[in-house]
């Protein structure tokens, strides 16, 4: 039998990967750390205790308490074909592995004011075809869009300063890249093995 709704006791402070079977993860007030949840195949929603000082949930998505960092999209939503998501206004950072391996993610709408896309945030999102990043973005960290194999068009905003190591490595369908003014650093192998780029 599967666990549909997992409620954790207040003694728990750290949550590591939850395997299949949990659709709703209730995060108690005591939790201070939630690790990479990309193997949580059935997870549809996070529900965070209002007294938790570190996290909150916005429509079932895990955010920092101040709603400035998006930490984790429930991986079970990857079961929806051509899934799309609009990141809320006020989000400043997409956390490490936040959308990692969501192969059915077809569209993401980014808010103006987003500043950082972290390590492997959209790695292996093979359903993404086109990405337009918002004004205000400063940095794409290592592996940010690693191996997004269907990604064809990438438009960078004015003011983007750094593209991290391997950020677009193995984006094998990428044919068009448009850079804005202000770019200072493109790190090693950022566009390695992007065979369609000429």
N, C-alpha and C positions, 0 to 999 in steps of 0.2 A: 504494500500500500504506500502511496506517495504522501509526503507531508505537504499540504497545500499552504498552510499559514504557520510560519515558524516564529515563535515568540521566545526571545532570549531573556534570561534572568538578569537582574541588575548587577550581578557579580562579574559579568562578561565585559572585558575592556577592549578586546581585539577580535576581529572577525577575519578569518582567512577564507580561501575559496570554498564556496558552498556548491556541492555537486548537484546533480539533477534531483528533482522532486519538490523543490521549494518554489512556490509561485509568489509568495509575499514574504519579505524579510523584514521583521519588526526589529528596529535598532533601539535598544534601551538607552537611557540617559547616561549610563556609565561608559559607553563605547567611545574610545578615543582613536581607534584605527580600524579602517576597512581596507583590505588588500585587493589586488587584481581579481575581479569577479568574472573573467571571460569564459570560465568553464561552467558557469551557473546556467545551464541550458534552459531551465524552465522559469527562471526568475522574471516576473512581470512588473513587480513594484517593490520599492523600498518605502517603508513607513517608519519615520523617525520620531521618537518621543520628543515632545515639545521642550522638555527640560534638558535635552542633550546640548552641551555647550559647543560642540564641534561640527555637527551635521544638521541638515534639515532635508526634507523632500519637497520637490516641486513636481506635481503631477506624477508622482512615483519615481522620479529621477533623483539620484543622490547628489546633493550640493553641500558646500560649506555653509556654516550657520548664517553667514552674511550674504549668501547667495551669489558670491562673486566667483566661486570655483565650481565648475561642474565636474564631479568626481567619477560618476558611473551611470551609464545608461543600462537599465536592466537587460541582461543578455537575452532573456527569453523573448523580447520583442523582435529579435532577429528572425523569428519564425514567420513574421508578416512579410509577404512579398512586396517589393518596392516600397519599403518603409521610408517615411520622411519625418524629419524632426526640425522644429524651429527652436533654436536656442534662445532662452528668454533674454530680454533687454536687461542690462546691468551685469551680465556675466563677463568677467574679465579674463578668465583662464579656463581652458579645457584641460583637465588633469590627465595624468599618465594612464594610458590604456582605456580611456573613458568610453570609446566606441570600438575598441580593438576587436577584430575578427567578425564584425557585423556585416556579413557578406550580402545581406538583403537591404542594407541601407542605401537608398537610391538618391536621396536629396537631403542636404543640410542647409538651413538658412541661418547665417551667422549674424549676431547683433553688431551694430556699430559700437565701438568702444572695447571690443574684445582685443586683448593685448598679447596673449601667449597661447600657443598650442603646444602641449607638452609631449614627452616621450611616447612614441607609438600610439598617440591618441586615436588616429584613424587608420592604423596599420591593418592591412589585409581586408579593407572595406572594398571588396571587388565589385560591388554594385554601383559605386559612384562613377558617374560619367563626366561631370563637369563641376568645378568648384570655383566660386567667386568669393574671395576673402574680403573682410570688411575694412573700412577705414579705421585706423587706430591700431591695427595689428602690428606688433613690433618684432615678434620672434616666433619661428617655427622650430621646435626642438628636434633632436635626433629621432629619425624614423617616423616623423609626424604623419606622413601619408605613405609609408613604406608598402610596397607591393599592392597598391590599388590598381589592379591590372586592367580595369576598364576605363580608368580616368583618361580623358582625351584632351581636356582644355583646363588650364590653370591660369587664373588671373590674380596677380598680386597687387595689393593696394599701394598707393603712395605712402611712404613712411615706414614700410617694412624694412627692418635693419638687418635681420639675420635669418638665413635658412640653414638649418642644422645638418649635421653629418647624416648622410643617407636619407634625408627627409623625403625624397621622392624616388629613391632607388627601386628599381624593378617595377616602375609604373610603365609597363611595356606598351601601352596604347597611347601614351601621351604624345601628342603631335604639336600642341600649341602652348607656349608659355609666354605670358606678358608680364614684364617686370615694371614696377613703378619707380619713381625717383626716390632716392634716399637709401637704397639698398647698399649696405656696407660690407657684408660678409656672406659668402656662400661656402660652406664648409665641405670637407672632402667627401667624395662620392655622393654628393647631394642628389645628383641626377644620373648616377651610374646605372647602366643596363636599361636605360630608357631608349629602347632600340628604334622607336618610331620618330624620335626627335632628329631633325636633320640640320 
